[in-house]
Amino acid sequence: MTEDEPDYFLFVGSVDTESATNHIRASGAVYHKKLLKSKPENWAVTAAMITSPRCHGTLVALTGRDYVAMRRPEYEESARALLDALADRPHVILVHEAVFFTDEQRAAGSASPLGSNDDAETLDDEELRYYFRDIPSEVRTSVNTALRDRQLNVIPYRTNVERSIIASGFVEDNERHLLFRLYVPSGRLYAQEAEALLGLFREWLGQTGHSGVRQEGYTTAAGQVFEFFSAQGLPEGGLSRYFEDFSSFLEDCVIAPEAAAAQLTATGVAEDVATLIVSRFATRARRLTLDLKQRREERMLALKHELENIVLEVGSSEGRDLADLLDHLVPAPTAVGVFEGPKVDSRPSLTVVTNHNPQFVNQVSGSVVQSIAGTVNLGPEPKHLLELIATFGGNESVALETAVHELEDVGARAEERVAARGRLRRFLADLGSRGLGVGLDVLQKYVEHKVGIS
């Protein structure tokens, strides 16, 4: 690779589908392909290509043979370098479910048996053996653990159609520099204000020198999908750093306008222009704050009326503190609160919670979670799945929550629903491998049969 080589996208393994490469060609970009059916030295070269500043995205397909190779002593160092390289770059790793899942996990989801027509479509006998060879359980466990420990973006797939859909979707998002995709259910608290807040966020990005950021998305009968793209790619520190700075700026516009103006002038905005911008943002921030406050009061009043029956059932003494408990559970009317869930902790430490009858707290919390999150109309399986995500999702919680809503919403884009199913099946499999969660077999079946691909 030379210094004057253009930026490129990298395919690793046989994953350069026609639809994926067409997206890259249409944008005028360049792509390279590396195969893992090779010596360790080539794996090291592949890792170096991934870490190159010229590489703006990587799509990987891991086969059963690749899993076995990663456990061989001569590949150990290069395999570790390859996975470490992916952790720092936009990527997706596609693994056939026959390789990623155990036999028990495949059976739990009623998956097609290995070597079925789904597995074999467009593959000859040699390719079938290469992709789906039986691998020892200890090899599967070891490699899957290495993938999970690095928090790599693994999506299991079943058919070539699914693989092609997921691959082309990731390539398109990568070429358009997707920053984040967020699903907001229509019944969620502050759902109406979310659009106004994100509009302010986009405008602030433009005023602070990030003019390459654009907002897109779409609306369905069940919710709204927000998408942010940037010609500059993901900022250092992640998008959360942008939103934290924006929230601070919005607060300063109201209570410390001089400080807010100073933030703008530091980015090159003229002082008189900065003053006008701060004044405009302050007006809109006050309007938004009032809307959020009123929306919260409306929801808390509705919840209070709904929960008074629970108070009668578990003891009238709890009724005196119902308002305090709701005030703790319902997100604050702030910019950050718009995207927060209800403040329910499996090990609460605040006096306002622990002083209550546990039965009362559990019943109230369940009602509040559904009302705040907009999940009242969801079935028991997606609700249980969202609870597991809230408990075990970690840094992936937002993406996994979005996946649940996309899976439930028949109006969501088909390619995103397919990818959502793969992410959720992988999440459930990881929980099962670690002995976490209960009722995972039922959830695997729910996820498996939610999207039909032919």
C-alpha positions in Angstrom: 0.0 0.0 0.0 1.4 3.3 -1.0 0.9 6.7 0.6 -1.0 8.1 -2.3 -3.4 5.2 -2.5 -7.1 6.2 -2.2 -9.3 5.2 0.7 -10.8 1.8 0.3 -13.3 -0.7 1.6 -12.0 -4.2 2.5 -13.8 -7.5 2.0 -12.3 -10.4 4.1 -13.5 -13.8 2.9 -16.1 -14.7 0.3 -18.5 -11.9 1.2 -18.1 -9.5 -1.8 -21.6 -10.1 -3.1 -22.7 -8.4 -6.3 -25.1 -6.1 -4.5 -22.4 -5.0 -2.0 -19.7 -4.3 -4.6 -22.3 -2.5 -6.8 -22.8 0.0 -4.0 -19.1 0.7 -3.8 -18.7 1.1 -7.6 -21.7 3.4 -7.8 -20.1 5.7 -5.3 -16.8 5.7 -7.2 -15.0 4.2 -4.2 -12.3 1.5 -4.2 -12.4 -1.9 -2.6 -10.0 -4.8 -2.0 -10.5 -8.4 -1.1 -8.5 -10.7 1.1 -9.0 -14.4 1.7 -8.5 -16.2 5.0 -8.0 -19.5 3.2 -4.3 -18.7 3.3 -1.1 -18.7 5.4 -0.7 -16.8 8.7 1.5 -14.2 6.9 -1.5 -13.3 4.8 -3.7 -12.9 7.9 -1.1 -10.5 9.2 -1.2 -8.5 6.0 -5.0 -8.4 6.2 -4.8 -7.1 9.8 -2.5 -4.3 8.6 -4.8 -3.4 5.8 -7.7 -3.1 8.3 -5.7 -0.8 10.6 -4.6 1.4 7.7 -6.0 4.9 7.9 -7.0 4.4 4.3 -9.5 1.6 5.3 -12.9 3.1 6.1 -14.8 -0.2 6.6 -14.4 -4.0 6.7 -16.9 -6.7 6.0 -15.8 -10.2 7.1 -17.1 -13.7 6.5 -15.8 -16.3 8.9 -16.2 -20.0 8.0 -15.9 -23.2 10.1 -12.4 -23.6 8.6 -11.5 -20.1 9.8 -12.7 -21.0 13.3 -10.5 -24.0 13.4 -7.5 -22.1 12.0 -7.8 -19.5 14.7 -7.1 -22.1 17.3 -4.0 -23.5 15.6 -0.7 -22.4 17.2 0.8 -21.1 13.9 -2.3 -18.8 13.4 -2.7 -17.7 17.0 -0.8 -14.4 16.8 -2.1 -13.3 13.4 -5.7 -14.3 14.4 -5.4 -12.1 17.5 -4.1 -9.2 15.5 -6.9 -9.6 13.0 -9.6 -9.4 15.7 -7.9 -6.6 17.5 -7.7 -4.6 14.2 -11.5 -5.0 13.6 -12.3 -3.7 17.1 -11.1 -0.2 16.1 -12.7 0.0 12.7 -16.3 0.1 11.3 -17.0 -3.6 10.6 -19.5 -6.4 10.4 -18.5 -10.1 10.8 -20.9 -12.5 9.1 -20.9 -16.1 10.4 -23.2 -18.8 9.3 -25.5 -20.0 12.1 -24.2 -23.6 11.7 -20.8 -22.3 12.7 -21.7 -19.7 15.3 -24.5 -21.5 17.2 -24.3 -24.8 19.1 -26.6 -27.6 18.0 -28.8 -26.9 21.1 -29.1 -23.2 20.1 -30.0 -24.0 16.5 -32.6 -26.5 17.8 -34.0 -23.8 20.2 -34.7 -21.5 17.2 -36.0 -24.4 15.1 -33.3 -23.6 12.6 -33.0 -25.7 9.4 -30.6 -28.7 9.8 -27.1 -28.4 8.5 -26.9 -29.1 4.8 -30.6 -28.2 4.1 -31.6 -26.5 0.9 -31.3 -23.1 2.7 -27.7 -23.8 3.5 -26.8 -25.2 0.1 -28.4 -22.7 -2.2 -25.8 -21.8 -4.9 -23.1 -23.7 -3.1 -21.4 -26.9 -4.5 -20.3 -29.8 -2.3 -16.7 -28.4 -1.9 -18.0 -25.0 -0.9 -20.5 -26.6 1.5 -17.7 -28.5 3.3 -15.6 -25.4 3.4 -18.2 -23.1 4.9 -20.1 -25.5 7.2 -17.6 -28.1 8.3 -18.2 -29.6 11.8 -16.1 -27.9 14.4 -15.4 -29.0 17.9 -17.4 -27.3 20.6 -14.3 -26.0 22.4 -13.2 -24.3 19.1 -16.6 -22.6 18.7 -16.6 -21.5 22.4 -13.1 -20.1 22.2 -13.6 -18.1 19.0 -17.0 -16.8 20.0 -15.6 -15.7 23.4 -12.8 -13.9 21.6 -15.4 -12.1 19.4 -17.5 -11.2 22.4 -14.7 -10.0 24.6 -13.7 -7.5 21.9 -17.3 -6.5 21.4 -17.1 -7.2 17.7 -20.2 -6.7 15.5 -21.1 -10.3 14.7 -24.3 -11.1 12.8 -25.2 -14.8 12.3 -27.0 -15.6 9.0 -28.8 -18.6 7.6 -29.1 -18.2 3.8 -27.1 -16.6 1.1 -30.1 -14.2 0.6 -29.7 -13.0 4.2 -26.0 -12.7 3.9 -26.4 -10.6 0.8 -29.0 -8.3 2.4 -26.9 -7.7 5.5 -23.7 -7.2 3.5 -25.2 -4.7 1.1 -26.9 -2.9 3.9 -23.7 -2.4 5.9 -21.8 -1.4 2.8 -24.4 1.3 2.0 -24.4 2.6 5.5 -20.6 2.7 5.6 -20.4 4.5 2.3 -22.9 7.1 3.5 -21.0 7.3 6.9 -23.9 6.4 9.2 -23.3 7.7 12.7 -26.3 6.2 14.4 -29.8 4.9 13.8 -32.4 5.2 16.5 -35.9 3.9 16.7 -38.4 5.8 18.8 -41.7 4.1 19.4 -44.7 6.4 19.0 -45.9 5.7 22.5 -42.6 6.5 24.2 -42.4 9.4 26.6 -41.0 12.5 24.8 -41.4 10.8 21.4 -42.9 14.0 19.9 -40.2 16.1 21.4 -37.4 13.8 20.2 -37.7 15.1 16.6 -37.4 18.7 17.7 -34.4 18.0 19.9 -32.6 16.1 17.2 -33.3 19.0 14.8 -31.6 21.3 17.3 -28.7 18.9 17.6 -28.2 18.8 13.8 -28.3 22.6 13.7 -25.8 22.9 16.5 -23.5 20.5 14.7 -23.6 22.8 11.6 -22.9 25.9 13.7 -19.9 24.3 15.3 -18.1 23.3 12.2 -19.6 19.9 11.6 -21.6 20.9 8.5 -21.1 17.5 6.9 -23.6 16.0 9.3 -27.1 15.4 7.8 -30.3 13.9 9.3 -32.5 11.4 7.6 -35.0 8.7 8.6 -38.6 7.6 8.1 -41.8 7.2 9.9 -44.0 4.1 10.3 -47.4 3.5 12.0 -45.6 2.3 15.1 -42.7 4.7 15.5 -40.0 6.9 13.9 -36.5 6.0 12.8 -33.8 8.8 13.1 -30.6 8.4 11.1 -27.5 10.7 11.2 -24.8 10.6 8.6 -21.5 12.5 8.4 -19.0 13.0 5.7 -16.4 13.3 8.4 -17.0 9.9 9.9 -17.4 9.1 13.6 -15.9 11.7 15.9 -13.1 10.9 18.4 -14.8 9.9 21.6 -17.9 8.7 19.8 -21.2 10.4 19.1 -22.0 10.5 22.8 -19.3 13.2 23.2 -21.1 15.4 20.6 -24.4 15.0 22.4 -22.9 15.7 25.8 -21.4 19.0 24.4 -24.7 19.8 22.8 -26.7 19.3 26.0 -24.2 21.5 27.9 -24.4 24.2 25.2 -28.3 24.1 25.2 -28.2 24.6 29.0 -25.7 27.4 28.8 -27.9 29.2 26.2 -30.6 29.6 28.9 -28.6 30.1 32.1 -25.2 31.3 30.9 -25.5 32.9 27.4 -22.0 34.4 27.5 -20.5 31.0 28.0 -22.5 29.6 25.2 -21.5 32.4 22.8 -17.8 31.8 23.8 -18.1 28.2 22.8 -19.3 29.3 19.3 -16.6 32.0 18.9 -14.0 29.4 19.8 -15.0 27.5 16.7 -14.6 30.5 14.4 -18.1 32.1 14.6 -18.1 35.9 14.7 -19.1 37.4 18.0 -22.3 39.2 16.8 -23.4 36.1 14.9 -22.7 33.9 18.0 -24.9 36.2 20.1 -27.8 35.8 17.6 -27.4 32.1 17.5 -27.4 31.8 21.3 -30.5 33.9 21.5 -32.3 31.8 19.0 -31.3 28.5 20.7 -32.3 29.9 24.1 -35.8 30.6 22.8 -36.2 27.2 21.3 -34.6 25.5 24.4 -37.1 27.2 26.7 -40.0 26.1 24.4 -38.7 22.6 24.4 -38.1 22.5 28.1 -41.7 23.6 28.7 -43.0 21.0 26.3 -41.0 18.3 28.0 -42.1 19.4 31.5 -45.8 19.4 30.5 -45.4 16.0 28.7 -43.8 14.5 31.9 -46.5 15.9 34.1 -49.2 14.5 31.8 -47.7 11.1 31.8 -47.0 11.1 35.6 -50.7 12.0 36.3 -51.9 9.3 34.0 -49.6 6.8 35.7 -50.7 7.9 39.1 -54.4 7.3 38.3 -53.5 3.9 36.8 -51.4 2.8 39.8 -53.9 3.9 42.5 -55.6 0.5 42.0 -52.2 -1.2 42.8 -52.0 0.9 45.9 -55.3 -0.4 47.2 -54.3 -4.0 46.5 -50.9 -3.9 48.3 -51.6 -1.5 51.1 -52.9 2.1 51.3 -49.9 3.3 53.2 -47.9 3.2 50.0 -50.2 5.8 48.4 -48.6 8.7 50.3 -45.3 8.3 48.5 -46.5 7.2 45.1 -45.7 10.6 43.6 -42.2 10.5 45.0 -41.7 7.0 43.5 -43.0 8.1 40.1 -40.8 11.2 40.2 -37.7 8.9 40.7 -38.7 6.5 37.9 -39.8 8.8 35.2 -36.9 10.4 33.2 -36.3 14.1 33.8 -37.5 16.7 31.2 -34.0 17.4 29.9 -32.2 16.8 26.6 -30.6 13.6 28.0 -33.9 12.5 29.5 -35.5 12.4 26.1 -33.6 9.3 25.3 -33.3 7.8 28.7 -35.4 4.9 29.8 -37.2 4.6 33.2 -34.8 4.6 36.1 -35.4 1.0 37.2 -32.4 -0.7 38.9 -32.4 -4.3 39.9 -30.4 -3.2 43.0 -31.9 0.2 43.9 -30.0 2.2 46.4 -32.2 5.3 46.6 -34.3 5.7 49.8 -37.3 6.7 47.7 -37.3 3.2 46.2 -36.1 0.9 49.0 -38.5 2.2 51.6 -41.4 0.7 49.6 -42.9 -2.8 49.8 -40.9 -4.8 47.2 -44.2 -6.2 45.6 -45.4 -2.6 45.3 -42.2 -1.4 43.7 -42.1 -4.3 41.2 -45.7 -3.7 40.1 -45.2 0.0 39.8 -41.9 -0.4 38.0 -43.4 -2.8 35.4 -46.2 -0.4 34.5 -43.8 2.6 34.4 -41.3 0.8 32.2 -44.0 -0.1 29.6 -45.5 3.4 29.7 -42.2 5.3 29.4 -40.6 3.0 26.8 -43.7 2.9 24.7 -43.9 -0.9 24.9 -47.5 -1.3 26.2 -48.7 -2.8 23.0 -45.8 -5.3 22.6 -46.2 -9.0 23.4 -44.5 -10.8 26.3 -41.5 -12.0 24.2 -40.3 -8.6 23.0 -40.9 -7.1 26.5 -38.8 -9.9 28.0 -36.1 -9.3 25.4 -36.0 -5.6 26.2 -35.6 -6.4 29.9 -32.6 -8.6 29.1 -31.1 -5.9 26.9 -31.5 -3.3 29.7 -29.8 -5.7 32.1 -27.1 -7.3 29.9 -26.9 -5.1 26.8 -24.1 -2.9 28.0 -22.7 -0.6 25.2 -24.9 -2.3 22.7 -28.2 -1.5 24.6 -29.4 1.2 22.2 -28.6 -0.8 19.1 -30.2 -3.9 20.5 -33.3 -2.0 21.7 -33.7 -0.5 18.2 -33.4 -4.0 16.8 -36.3 -5.3 18.9 -38.5 -2.4 17.7 -37.5 -2.9 14.0 -38.2 -6.6 14.3 -41.7 -5.9 15.7 -42.5 -3.1 13.2 -43.6 -4.6 9.9 -43.2 -1.1 8.4 -39.5 -1.0 9.1 -37.1 -1.5 6.2 -36.8 -5.2 5.3 -32.9 -5.2 5.3 -32.8 -3.7 8.7 -35.2 -6.2 10.1 -33.1 -9.1 8.7 -29.9 -7.6 10.4 -31.9 -7.0 13.6 -32.9 -10.6 13.8 -29.2 -11.7 13.4 -28.1 -9.3 16.1 -30.7 -10.4 18.6 -30.1 -14.1 18.0 -26.4 -13.5 18.6 -27.2 -11.6 21.8 -29.4 -14.4 23.1 -26.8 -17.0 22.2 -24.1 -15.0 24.1 -26.3 -14.9 27.1 -26.9 -18.7 26.9 -23.2 -19.4 26.6 -22.6 -17.4 29.8 -25.5 -18.9 31.7 -27.3 -15.6 31.9 -31.1 -14.9 31.5 -34.0 -17.3 31.6 -36.5 -18.4 29.0 -34.0 -18.0 26.2 -35.3 -20.9 24.1 -38.7 -19.2 23.8 -37.1 -15.9 22.8 -34.9 -17.6 20.2 -38.0 -19.1 18.6 -39.7 -15.7 18.7 -36.8 -14.0 17.0 -36.3 -16.8 14.5 -39.8 -16.7 13.2 -40.4 -13.0 13.3 -38.9 -12.3 9.8 -39.5 -14.4 6.8 -36.9 -14.4 4.0 -37.3 -16.4 0.9 
